[in-house]
């Protein structure tokens, strides 16, 4: 009985006042538990909406991601407001605090705010989509998640890289998937075999990772005393690791074909 009384007194201990409402140890613990539950529920709701929308609608994966992510953040905002109200804090009492937050955004949180707005733009404009193979901020990989603050890529090495969304708005983004962008390889060859373009196209056709449509193409893009430069354009299916393996196989096949013909790559002039 004494223990319960002691525990009750401890929970009623006043810690500080915020927004005109006294904060006790009990109210702080209640708010913390409610916040943890809110975070868990919002994450579960996002995953549940993804599965439900995928099973009962014809929305694309990117649209489902956008709808479920926005729903999660709306629930987080409303839930946070409800938690503040439950502990006696009224939003109308945050006029001064809002001004302080505005100053903080101006000095220290501008990057976070910019990434948040950039995330909304990426979600609605779809400059990149889930599964796209892109190069952004010097990183190449497949898009596996588009969040409100950052986008996650999986590289050919299997690692994941988190790229702030601001890079998609302020920097250059190379999308190798959108519009069936072609992969380009070049080789400087010494001398000349019977038909370089036919040889390269034959090598490309033998690679299972190279798409048949649109068909690969080969060109002689430069020639001088040191040799001539061959360039091939082709499309590759699959993820980042598959792309890297296919390019490696093509380069190896070209070297083997040149060796069989008694040739080698010419040095750069």
Residue frames as qw, qx, qy, qz and C-alpha x, y, z in Angstrom:
[[0.000, 0.887, 0.461, 0.000, 0.00, 0.00, 0.00],
 [0.305, -0.804, 0.126, 0.494, 2.85, 2.32, 0.89],
 [0.449, -0.124, 0.610, 0.641, 4.59, 1.33, -2.34],
 [0.245, 0.629, 0.642, 0.363, 1.51, 2.23, -4.40],
 [0.129, -0.947, -0.229, 0.186, 1.21, 5.55, -2.62],
 [0.413, -0.590, 0.353, 0.597, 4.88, 6.26, -3.24],
 [0.404, 0.174, 0.684, 0.581, 4.48, 5.32, -6.93],
 [0.122, 0.820, 0.537, 0.155, 1.43, 7.57, -7.24],
 [0.245, -0.892, 0.000, 0.379, 3.30, 10.48, -5.68],
 [0.454, -0.325, 0.526, 0.642, 6.22, 9.89, -8.08],
 [0.322, 0.441, 0.685, 0.483, 3.91, 9.91, -11.12],
 [0.026, -0.919, -0.391, -0.049, 2.30, 13.15, -9.91],
 [0.506, -0.511, 0.071, 0.691, 5.70, 14.82, -9.57],
 [0.374, 0.911, 0.127, -0.121, 5.68, 18.07, -11.55],
 [0.757, -0.015, 0.245, 0.606, 8.62, 18.26, -13.93],
 [0.169, -0.147, 0.205, 0.953, 8.03, 21.40, -16.00],
 [0.392, 0.655, 0.445, -0.469, 5.35, 23.52, -17.66],
 [0.214, -0.060, 0.633, 0.742, 4.84, 23.65, -21.44],
 [0.159, -0.356, -0.601, -0.698, 2.15, 25.53, -23.29],
 [0.425, -0.395, 0.143, -0.802, 0.58, 26.55, -20.01],
 [0.910, -0.232, -0.209, -0.273, 0.08, 22.94, -18.92],
 [0.399, -0.654, 0.628, -0.138, 2.07, 21.30, -16.09],
 [0.753, 0.293, -0.579, -0.109, 3.98, 18.18, -17.09],
 [0.686, -0.510, 0.461, -0.238, 4.19, 15.42, -14.51],
 [0.160, -0.380, 0.895, 0.173, 6.19, 12.23, -14.71],
 [0.509, 0.294, 0.792, -0.167, 2.96, 10.31, -15.33],
 [0.524, 0.765, 0.167, -0.335, 1.80, 12.56, -18.18],
 [0.133, 0.724, -0.596, -0.319, 5.25, 12.43, -19.75],
 [0.301, -0.158, 0.937, 0.078, 5.31, 8.63, -19.65],
 [0.547, 0.516, 0.605, -0.263, 1.77, 8.51, -21.05],
 [0.413, 0.821, -0.131, -0.373, 2.72, 10.84, -23.91],
 [0.033, -0.570, 0.782, 0.250, 5.87, 8.80, -24.64],
 [0.426, 0.093, 0.899, -0.031, 3.96, 5.50, -24.77],
 [0.526, 0.689, 0.389, -0.313, 1.28, 7.10, -26.98],
 [0.250, 0.795, -0.394, -0.387, 3.97, 8.45, -29.32],
 [0.184, -0.327, 0.908, 0.185, 5.63, 5.04, -29.66],
 [0.481, 0.365, 0.783, -0.148, 2.22, 3.47, -30.35],
 [0.435, 0.795, 0.098, -0.412, 1.48, 6.18, -32.93],
 [0.104, 0.658, -0.650, -0.365, 4.76, 5.55, -34.77],
 [0.292, -0.065, 0.951, 0.072, 4.14, 1.80, -34.81],
 [0.483, 0.552, 0.620, -0.277, 0.53, 2.21, -35.99],
 [0.362, 0.797, -0.140, -0.462, 1.44, 4.67, -38.77],
 [0.008, 0.481, -0.820, -0.310, 4.10, 2.28, -40.09],
 [0.349, 0.170, 0.919, -0.063, 1.68, -0.68, -39.93],
 [0.459, 0.685, 0.372, -0.427, -1.03, 1.39, -41.67],
 [0.247, 0.705, -0.452, -0.487, 1.35, 2.27, -44.52],
 [0.062, -0.242, 0.946, 0.206, 2.26, -1.39, -45.13],
 [0.381, 0.377, 0.804, -0.255, -1.40, -2.46, -44.83],
 [0.436, 0.734, 0.108, -0.509, -2.50, 0.15, -47.37],
 [0.119, 0.557, -0.696, -0.436, 0.25, -0.93, -49.76],
 [0.160, 0.001, 0.984, 0.077, -0.96, -4.53, -49.69],
 [0.371, 0.551, 0.649, -0.372, -4.66, -3.62, -49.88],
 [0.354, 0.743, -0.117, -0.556, -4.24, -1.17, -52.74],
 [0.055, 0.434, -0.816, -0.377, -2.11, -3.69, -54.60],
 [0.193, 0.143, 0.971, -0.019, -4.72, -6.41, -54.21],
 [0.229, 0.654, 0.694, -0.195, -7.87, -4.38, -54.89],
 [0.239, 0.879, 0.031, -0.412, -6.86, -1.61, -57.30],
 [0.799, 0.450, 0.181, 0.356, -5.07, -1.04, -60.57],
 [0.097, -0.974, 0.196, 0.064, -2.79, 1.70, -59.19],
 [0.671, 0.516, -0.433, 0.309, 0.86, 1.59, -60.14],
 [0.740, -0.285, -0.416, 0.444, 3.37, 0.74, -57.43],
 [0.298, 0.154, -0.150, 0.930, 4.59, 4.36, -57.31],
 [0.369, -0.480, -0.206, -0.768, 1.05, 5.69, -56.85],
 [0.777, -0.461, -0.424, -0.056, 0.40, 3.18, -54.06],
 [0.620, -0.101, -0.337, 0.702, 3.65, 4.25, -52.37],
 [0.041, 0.319, -0.008, 0.947, 2.65, 7.91, -52.62],
 [0.564, -0.509, -0.302, -0.576, -0.88, 7.38, -51.24],
 [0.811, -0.388, -0.413, 0.148, 0.25, 5.13, -48.39],
 [0.526, 0.016, -0.277, 0.804, 3.15, 7.41, -47.41],
 [0.125, -0.391, -0.040, -0.911, 0.98, 10.55, -47.38],
 [0.695, -0.505, -0.373, -0.351, -1.66, 8.72, -45.34],
 [0.744, -0.232, -0.427, 0.458, 1.02, 7.76, -42.81],
 [0.307, 0.111, -0.195, 0.925, 2.17, 11.35, -42.40],
 [0.387, -0.477, -0.216, -0.759, -1.39, 12.65, -42.07],
 [0.787, -0.450, -0.419, -0.053, -2.00, 10.08, -39.30],
 [0.627, -0.079, -0.352, 0.691, 1.25, 11.12, -37.62],
 [0.033, 0.308, -0.045, 0.950, 0.28, 14.81, -37.64],
 [0.583, -0.478, -0.265, -0.601, -3.26, 14.17, -36.37],
 [0.819, -0.322, -0.448, 0.159, -2.05, 11.69, -33.78],
 [0.471, 0.061, -0.321, 0.819, 0.59, 14.11, -32.51],
 [0.224, -0.400, -0.039, -0.888, -2.04, 16.83, -32.17],
 [0.750, -0.442, -0.361, -0.335, -4.28, 14.41, -30.22],
 [0.744, -0.171, -0.446, 0.467, -1.40, 13.44, -27.91],
 [0.214, 0.205, -0.211, 0.932, -0.60, 17.09, -27.18],
 [0.459, -0.435, -0.171, -0.756, -4.26, 17.80, -26.51],
 [0.799, -0.350, -0.484, -0.070, -4.53, 14.79, -24.17],
 [0.627, -0.195, -0.399, 0.640, -1.76, 16.11, -21.94],
 [0.160, -0.839, -0.373, 0.363, -3.33, 19.57, -21.81],
 [0.287, -0.359, 0.298, 0.837, -1.22, 21.40, -24.39],
 [0.469, 0.759, 0.400, -0.209, -3.28, 23.60, -26.75],
 [0.638, 0.318, 0.316, 0.626, -1.91, 24.50, -30.16],
 [0.054, 0.920, 0.196, 0.336, -3.01, 28.10, -29.63],
 [0.539, -0.819, 0.131, 0.148, -0.38, 28.38, -26.89],
 [0.791, -0.087, 0.331, 0.508, 2.42, 27.66, -29.35],
 [0.360, 0.925, 0.100, 0.072, 2.55, 31.10, -31.00],
 [0.181, -0.872, 0.448, 0.074, 5.94, 31.97, -29.51],
 [0.682, -0.247, 0.666, 0.173, 7.21, 28.41, -29.98],
 [0.708, 0.572, 0.390, 0.139, 6.17, 28.48, -33.64],
 [0.214, 0.960, -0.181, 0.029, 8.23, 31.61, -34.12],
 [0.422, -0.657, 0.619, 0.087, 11.21, 29.91, -32.50],
 [0.770, 0.119, 0.609, 0.149, 10.76, 26.88, -34.73],
 [0.556, 0.815, 0.152, 0.064, 10.66, 29.17, -37.76],
 [0.032, -0.898, 0.439, 0.020, 14.01, 30.67, -36.75],
 [0.629, -0.353, 0.688, 0.086, 15.41, 27.18, -36.20],
 [0.768, 0.459, 0.435, 0.106, 14.30, 26.12, -39.68],
 [0.354, 0.930, -0.094, 0.034, 15.98, 29.19, -41.10],
 [0.119, -0.806, 0.578, -0.050, 19.30, 28.40, -39.40],
 [0.277, -0.406, 0.869, -0.053, 19.63, 24.70, -38.72],
 [0.572, 0.208, 0.777, -0.160, 16.75, 22.74, -40.22],
 [0.450, 0.603, -0.170, -0.636, 16.60, 24.18, -43.72],
 [0.193, 0.332, -0.867, -0.317, 18.10, 21.05, -45.27],
 [0.175, 0.200, 0.938, -0.222, 15.57, 18.78, -43.55],
 [0.405, 0.593, 0.363, -0.593, 12.71, 21.04, -44.62],
 [0.344, 0.577, -0.470, -0.573, 14.07, 21.22, -48.17],
 [0.060, 0.152, -0.974, -0.159, 14.39, 17.43, -48.36],
 [0.303, 0.367, 0.780, -0.406, 10.81, 17.07, -47.08],
 [0.456, 0.656, 0.067, -0.598, 9.42, 19.40, -49.78],
 [0.244, 0.492, -0.723, -0.420, 11.63, 17.73, -52.41],
 [0.173, 0.030, 0.981, -0.078, 10.21, 14.36, -51.32],
 [0.456, 0.548, 0.506, -0.486, 6.67, 15.61, -52.01],
 [0.401, 0.670, -0.316, -0.539, 7.74, 16.79, -55.47],
 [0.068, 0.327, -0.918, -0.215, 9.40, 13.44, -56.24],
 [0.309, 0.218, 0.889, -0.259, 6.29, 11.55, -55.10],
 [0.467, 0.649, 0.387, -0.460, 3.88, 13.60, -57.21],
 [0.386, 0.739, -0.340, -0.436, 5.97, 14.32, -60.33],
 [0.939, 0.001, 0.340, 0.054, 7.59, 10.84, -60.49],
 [0.300, 0.809, -0.477, -0.168, 10.94, 11.86, -62.02],
 [0.214, 0.314, -0.924, 0.037, 12.09, 8.45, -60.79],
 [0.829, -0.215, -0.135, -0.499, 10.06, 5.37, -59.95],
 [0.702, -0.402, 0.576, -0.118, 10.57, 2.26, -57.88],
 [0.871, 0.156, 0.433, 0.174, 12.81, -0.13, -59.77],
 [0.469, 0.874, -0.093, 0.080, 14.42, 2.57, -61.95],
 [0.805, -0.134, 0.024, 0.577, 18.18, 2.32, -62.46],
 [0.102, 0.977, 0.076, 0.173, 19.57, 5.81, -61.88],
 [0.622, 0.054, -0.229, 0.747, 22.70, 7.82, -61.22],
 [0.193, -0.898, -0.167, -0.359, 22.31, 10.69, -58.73],
 [0.381, -0.865, 0.300, -0.128, 24.85, 12.55, -56.59],
 [0.175, 0.623, -0.762, 0.000, 27.58, 10.25, -57.93],
 [0.453, -0.110, 0.844, -0.265, 25.74, 7.09, -56.83],
 [0.512, 0.158, -0.607, -0.587, 24.43, 4.46, -59.27],
 [0.123, 0.028, 0.951, -0.284, 21.80, 1.92, -58.27],
 [0.250, -0.419, -0.756, -0.436, 18.19, 0.75, -58.34],
 [0.330, -0.341, 0.201, -0.857, 15.46, 2.72, -56.56],
 [0.369, -0.201, -0.904, 0.075, 14.00, 0.51, -53.82],
 [0.230, -0.689, -0.614, 0.309, 12.25, 3.12, -51.66],
 [0.126, 0.500, 0.121, 0.848, 11.09, 6.72, -52.06],
 [0.359, -0.552, -0.613, 0.437, 10.54, 8.41, -48.70],
 [0.013, -0.963, -0.268, -0.042, 9.58, 11.89, -47.62],
 [0.314, -0.874, 0.268, 0.258, 13.15, 12.81, -46.66],
 [0.112, -0.570, 0.738, 0.344, 15.34, 10.51, -48.72],
 [0.875, 0.320, -0.177, -0.318, 15.35, 7.90, -51.48],
 [0.635, -0.446, 0.628, 0.062, 17.09, 4.55, -51.01],
 [0.649, 0.565, -0.439, -0.258, 19.16, 2.93, -53.78],
 [0.876, -0.260, 0.395, 0.094, 20.60, -0.58, -53.98],
 [0.158, 0.756, -0.539, -0.336, 23.96, -0.67, -55.75],
 [0.800, 0.333, -0.476, -0.152, 25.49, -3.42, -57.84],
 [0.261, 0.359, -0.796, 0.412, 27.62, -4.38, -54.82],
 [0.504, -0.423, -0.753, -0.027, 24.44, -5.07, -52.82],
 [0.235, -0.250, -0.458, 0.820, 24.82, -2.11, -50.47],
 [0.024, 0.826, 0.548, 0.132, 22.05, 0.44, -49.88],
 [0.309, 0.039, -0.052, 0.949, 22.66, 4.17, -50.25],
 [0.017, -0.787, -0.564, 0.247, 20.33, 6.79, -48.79],
 [0.315, 0.236, 0.246, 0.886, 20.20, 9.87, -51.03],
 [0.073, 0.491, 0.416, -0.762, 18.55, 13.07, -49.70],
 [0.436, 0.655, 0.613, 0.077, 15.62, 14.05, -51.93],
 [0.034, 0.887, -0.050, -0.458, 17.04, 17.52, -52.45],
 [0.322, -0.369, 0.679, 0.547, 19.56, 15.99, -54.88],
 [0.380, 0.417, 0.784, 0.259, 16.71, 15.04, -57.23],
 [0.157, 0.914, 0.361, -0.094, 15.58, 18.68, -57.45],
 [0.089, -0.931, 0.222, 0.276, 18.85, 20.62, -57.43],
 [0.323, -0.491, 0.722, 0.366, 21.17, 18.14, -59.18],
 [0.536, 0.354, -0.566, -0.516, 21.37, 16.13, -62.39],
 [0.701, -0.081, 0.656, -0.266, 19.70, 12.71, -62.39],
 [0.319, 0.330, -0.755, -0.468, 20.48, 10.08, -65.01],
 [0.750, 0.044, 0.491, -0.440, 17.63, 7.58, -65.39],
 [0.012, 0.313, -0.862, -0.398, 18.71, 4.52, -67.34],
 [0.247, 0.312, 0.913, -0.092, 15.21, 3.02, -67.20],
 [0.335, 0.701, 0.333, -0.534, 12.93, 5.89, -68.25],
 [0.505, 0.742, -0.178, -0.403, 12.39, 5.98, -72.00],
 [0.965, 0.126, 0.149, 0.174, 14.46, 2.80, -72.49],
 [0.009, 0.915, -0.386, -0.120, 17.74, 4.70, -72.21],
 [0.904, 0.328, -0.244, 0.124, 20.59, 2.93, -73.96],
 [0.679, -0.600, 0.277, 0.319, 23.82, 1.81, -72.32],
 [0.546, 0.808, -0.218, 0.031, 26.83, 3.01, -74.33],
 [0.775, -0.424, 0.319, 0.343, 30.24, 1.29, -74.50],
 [0.447, 0.851, -0.262, -0.085, 33.28, 2.41, -76.49],
 [0.835, -0.271, 0.317, 0.359, 36.51, 0.68, -77.53],
 [0.235, 0.838, -0.384, -0.310, 39.52, 2.12, -79.38],
 [0.939, 0.072, 0.323, 0.089, 40.67, -0.60, -81.76],
 [0.194, -0.625, 0.566, 0.502, 44.04, -1.00, -83.48],
 [0.038, -0.093, 0.850, 0.518, 43.86, -1.83, -87.18],
 [0.640, 0.139, 0.032, -0.755, 40.59, -3.26, -88.44],
 [0.441, 0.046, 0.896, 0.002, 38.99, -6.70, -88.63],
 [0.151, 0.291, 0.769, 0.550, 36.78, -7.68, -91.55],
 [0.262, -0.601, -0.372, -0.657, 33.69, -5.97, -90.13],
 [0.120, 0.111, -0.643, 0.748, 33.89, -4.49, -86.67],
 [0.506, -0.102, 0.129, -0.847, 30.20, -3.57, -86.45],
 [0.817, -0.025, -0.461, -0.347, 29.07, -7.08, -87.37],
 [0.536, 0.100, -0.735, 0.403, 31.47, -8.55, -84.81],
 [0.076, -0.103, 0.513, -0.849, 30.18, -6.30, -82.01],
 [0.658, -0.064, -0.071, -0.747, 26.53, -6.88, -82.88],
 [0.766, 0.024, -0.635, -0.099, 27.14, -10.64, -82.87],
 [0.319, 0.081, -0.714, 0.618, 28.67, -10.36, -79.39],
 [0.327, -0.077, 0.297, -0.894, 25.71, -8.31, -78.12],
 [0.745, -0.029, -0.339, -0.573, 23.16, -10.75, -79.57],
 [0.672, 0.035, -0.727, 0.135, 24.85, -13.61, -77.71],
 [0.076, 0.129, -0.622, 0.769, 24.44, -11.88, -74.32],
 [0.237, -0.519, -0.817, -0.079, 21.23, -12.97, -72.51],
 [0.206, -0.589, -0.433, 0.651, 21.14, -9.73, -70.50],
 [0.001, -0.214, 0.288, 0.933, 20.91, -7.52, -73.61],
 [0.524, 0.485, 0.500, -0.490, 17.35, -6.76, -74.68],
 [0.459, 0.207, 0.707, 0.497, 16.42, -7.74, -78.24],
 [0.099, 0.704, 0.470, 0.523, 14.01, -4.85, -78.75],
 [0.535, 0.812, -0.149, -0.179, 14.99, -2.20, -79.55],
 [0.939, 0.170, -0.043, 0.296, 17.87, -3.92, -81.29],
 [0.534, -0.619, 0.168, 0.552, 21.49, -3.04, -80.38],
 [0.544, 0.831, 0.018, 0.114, 23.39, -0.76, -82.78],
 [0.718, -0.354, 0.179, 0.571, 27.11, -0.27, -83.49],
 [0.334, 0.941, 0.035, 0.040, 28.97, 2.71, -84.96],
 [0.683, 0.067, -0.041, 0.726, 32.44, 3.89, -85.94],
 [0.138, -0.943, -0.287, 0.101, 32.51, 7.26, -84.16],
 [0.062, -0.921, 0.335, 0.189, 36.13, 8.29, -84.72],
 [0.928, 0.174, 0.108, 0.310, 39.27, 7.25, -86.63],
 [0.021, 0.936, -0.343, -0.070, 42.89, 8.43, -86.63],
 [0.464, 0.580, -0.667, 0.054, 46.46, 7.12, -86.99],
 [0.199, -0.348, 0.820, -0.409, 46.21, 5.24, -83.67],
 [0.076, 0.220, 0.972, -0.015, 43.12, 3.27, -84.63],
 [0.326, -0.356, -0.406, -0.776, 39.37, 3.72, -84.70],
 [0.232, -0.036, 0.660, -0.714, 36.74, 4.08, -81.99],
 [0.345, -0.288, -0.804, -0.389, 33.78, 1.72, -81.98],
 [0.291, -0.070, 0.465, -0.833, 30.64, 2.54, -80.02],
 [0.270, -0.290, -0.883, -0.250, 27.66, 0.29, -79.28],
 [0.409, -0.180, 0.231, -0.864, 24.21, 1.25, -77.96],
 [0.477, -0.176, -0.845, -0.166, 22.08, -1.40, -76.28],
 [0.561, -0.508, 0.100, -0.646, 19.48, -1.88, -73.52],
 [0.305, 0.135, -0.895, 0.298, 19.95, -4.05, -70.46],
 [0.660, -0.514, -0.304, -0.457, 17.22, -5.56, -68.33],
 [0.767, -0.258, -0.503, 0.304, 17.48, -6.46, -64.65],
 [0.445, -0.880, -0.100, 0.134, 18.89, -4.82, -61.53],
 [0.018, 0.922, -0.384, -0.052, 22.18, -3.03, -60.92],
 [0.556, -0.425, 0.703, 0.125, 24.13, -6.25, -60.33],
 [0.743, 0.386, 0.536, 0.111, 22.77, -7.79, -63.54],
 [0.392, 0.920, -0.021, 0.000, 23.72, -4.67, -65.52],
 [0.197, -0.804, 0.555, 0.085, 27.28, -4.73, -64.18],
 [0.675, -0.140, 0.714, 0.119, 27.64, -8.45, -64.92],
 [0.686, 0.619, 0.377, 0.058, 26.32, -8.00, -68.48],
 [0.232, 0.945, -0.229, -0.022, 28.71, -5.11, -69.21],
 [0.414, -0.604, 0.674, 0.095, 31.60, -7.17, -67.82],
 [0.740, 0.151, 0.647, 0.102, 30.65, -10.13, -70.04],
 [0.561, 0.814, 0.150, 0.021, 30.46, -7.88, -73.11],
 [0.006, 0.897, -0.438, -0.051, 33.90, -6.36, -72.45],
 [0.566, -0.369, 0.731, 0.092, 35.39, -9.81, -71.90],
 [0.746, 0.413, 0.518, 0.062, 33.81, -11.13, -75.11],
 [0.397, 0.914, -0.084, -0.026, 35.19, -8.18, -77.09],
 [0.213, -0.753, 0.619, 0.073, 38.71, -8.79, -75.74],
 [0.681, -0.071, 0.726, 0.069, 38.46, -12.51, -76.54],
 [0.682, 0.650, 0.336, 0.013, 37.21, -11.79, -80.09],
 [0.220, 0.927, -0.300, -0.043, 40.03, -9.31, -80.74],
 [0.418, -0.555, 0.715, 0.074, 42.60, -11.79, -79.39],
 [0.750, 0.209, 0.626, 0.048, 41.20, -14.51, -81.68],
 [0.576, 0.795, 0.168, 0.092, 41.55, -12.11, -84.64],
 [0.722, 0.072, -0.035, 0.687, 45.13, -11.23, -83.64],
 [0.067, 0.702, 0.078, 0.705, 44.20, -7.73, -82.56],
 [0.407, -0.384, -0.567, 0.604, 44.27, -5.68, -79.38],
 [0.033, -0.937, -0.339, 0.074, 42.80, -2.45, -78.13],
 [0.488, 0.548, -0.053, 0.677, 44.70, 0.62, -79.26],
 [0.385, -0.377, -0.409, 0.736, 46.18, 3.00, -76.67],
 [0.091, 0.924, 0.341, -0.149, 44.56, 6.38, -76.27],
 [0.562, 0.552, 0.027, 0.616, 46.39, 8.99, -78.37]]
